[in-house]
Amino acid sequence: MTGRSFLLPATIAMLALTGCWGDANTYPFSLADMKDRLADEKLTYYNKDKAFHLSIKEAHGNSMNVTINSPEAYWMAECVILLEAVDQASTRIVPECGTSDNEYKQESLEAIEDTIAEKARVILLGEEAAQAAS
């Protein structure tokens, strides 16, 4: 990465590290810009040597559908990312996979939400800046 292409992710990571937003899921992008940045994004990642495919669909209002699947693990989750405008220049993402009365299932849903937030951070900031912001 050189010059300008490195500057934005590095700046965003530093702001997150210094606590300028107070929330790791808040980004310095307007609501419209956030929708454009996340729409139709796809990401493949590996967990325990199994491939998982995350896909974010086009925005519907202030939410975006997210699908995570793994053909190798015969597993799939469908969730939503809610986009909340903090102000005109920043937006918070809130992954939502539902709730369950079953404690084990609720922990699983929360883990999926954390994964979605982490992978959205990679999409928005790039791998290196996302790791620095974590």
C-alpha positions as CSV (number, residue, x, y, z in Angstrom):
1,M,0.0,0.0,0.0
2,T,1.3,3.4,-0.8
3,G,0.6,7.1,0.0
4,R,-3.1,7.9,0.0
5,S,-4.4,4.3,-0.2
6,F,-2.6,3.7,3.1
7,L,-3.5,7.0,4.8
8,L,-7.3,6.5,5.2
9,P,-7.2,3.0,6.7
10,A,-4.3,4.0,9.0
11,T,-6.1,7.2,10.1
12,I,-9.4,5.3,10.8
13,A,-7.5,2.7,12.8
14,M,-5.8,5.3,14.8
15,L,-9.0,7.1,15.6
16,A,-10.6,3.8,16.7
17,L,-7.6,3.0,18.9
18,T,-7.6,6.5,20.5
19,G,-11.3,6.1,21.3
20,C,-12.5,9.0,19.2
21,W,-15.7,7.1,18.4
22,G,-16.1,5.3,21.6
23,D,-17.6,2.3,19.6
24,A,-15.6,0.0,17.4
25,N,-18.7,-0.4,15.2
26,T,-18.9,3.4,14.4
27,Y,-17.2,4.6,11.2
28,P,-16.5,8.1,9.8
29,F,-18.8,7.5,6.8
30,S,-22.2,9.0,6.1
31,L,-25.2,6.7,6.1
32,A,-25.3,6.8,2.2
33,D,-21.6,6.2,1.9
34,M,-21.8,3.3,4.3
35,K,-24.6,1.7,2.2
36,D,-22.5,2.1,-0.9
37,R,-19.3,0.6,0.7
38,L,-21.1,-2.5,2.1
39,A,-23.6,-3.2,-0.7
40,D,-23.0,-6.4,-2.7
41,E,-19.7,-7.2,-0.8
42,K,-18.5,-10.8,-0.5
43,L,-15.8,-12.1,1.7
44,T,-14.4,-15.6,2.3
45,Y,-12.7,-16.4,5.6
46,Y,-11.5,-19.6,7.3
47,N,-12.3,-20.9,10.7
48,K,-11.0,-24.3,11.9
49,D,-9.8,-25.0,8.4
50,K,-13.4,-24.6,6.9
51,A,-14.2,-21.9,4.4
52,F,-17.0,-19.5,5.2
53,H,-18.6,-17.1,2.7
54,L,-20.1,-13.9,3.9
55,S,-22.3,-12.0,1.5
56,I,-23.9,-8.6,2.1
57,K,-26.9,-7.6,-0.1
58,E,-28.1,-4.2,-1.2
59,A,-29.6,-2.0,1.4
60,H,-33.3,-2.0,2.1
61,G,-33.9,1.2,4.0
62,N,-31.3,1.3,6.8
63,S,-30.7,-2.4,6.9
64,M,-28.7,-4.9,4.8
65,N,-29.2,-8.6,4.6
66,V,-26.2,-10.8,5.5
67,T,-25.7,-14.4,4.7
68,I,-22.8,-16.6,6.1
69,N,-22.6,-20.1,4.8
70,S,-20.1,-22.9,4.8
71,P,-20.7,-25.8,2.3
72,E,-18.0,-27.8,4.1
73,A,-19.7,-27.4,7.5
74,Y,-23.3,-27.7,6.2
75,W,-24.0,-24.5,8.0
76,M,-25.8,-21.2,7.2
77,A,-26.8,-18.1,9.0
78,E,-29.0,-15.2,7.8
79,C,-28.8,-11.9,9.7
80,V,-29.2,-8.2,9.2
81,I,-26.9,-5.3,9.6
82,L,-28.7,-2.2,10.9
83,L,-27.2,1.1,9.9
84,E,-27.6,3.9,12.4
85,A,-26.6,7.5,11.6
86,V,-24.7,8.9,14.6
87,D,-24.4,12.2,12.8
88,Q,-24.1,13.4,9.2
89,A,-20.5,12.2,9.0
90,S,-20.6,8.9,10.9
91,T,-22.6,5.7,11.0
92,R,-22.8,2.8,13.4
93,I,-23.4,-0.8,12.3
94,V,-25.4,-3.1,14.4
95,P,-25.4,-6.8,13.4
96,E,-28.7,-8.5,14.4
97,C,-29.2,-12.2,14.2
98,G,-32.3,-12.5,16.4
99,T,-32.7,-13.8,19.9
100,S,-33.4,-17.2,21.5
101,D,-34.6,-18.4,24.9
102,N,-32.0,-21.2,24.6
103,E,-28.8,-19.9,26.3
104,Y,-26.5,-22.0,24.0
105,K,-28.3,-20.8,20.9
106,Q,-28.2,-17.1,22.1
107,E,-24.4,-17.4,22.6
108,S,-24.1,-18.7,19.1
109,L,-26.2,-15.8,17.7
110,E,-24.0,-13.3,19.6
111,A,-20.8,-15.0,18.2
112,I,-22.2,-14.7,14.7
113,E,-23.0,-11.0,15.3
114,D,-19.4,-10.4,16.5
115,T,-18.1,-12.2,13.4
116,I,-20.3,-10.0,11.1
117,A,-19.0,-6.9,12.9
118,E,-15.4,-8.0,12.5
119,K,-15.8,-8.9,8.8
120,A,-17.6,-5.6,8.1
121,R,-14.6,-3.9,9.7
122,V,-12.3,-5.7,7.3
123,I,-14.5,-4.7,4.3
124,L,-14.6,-1.1,5.4
125,L,-11.0,-0.6,6.6
126,G,-9.0,-3.3,5.0
127,E,-7.3,-6.2,6.8
128,E,-4.4,-4.4,8.4
129,A,-6.4,-1.4,9.7
130,A,-9.1,-3.7,10.9
131,Q,-6.6,-5.8,12.9
132,A,-5.1,-2.6,14.4
133,A,-8.6,-1.3,15.4
134,S,-9.5,-4.6,17.1
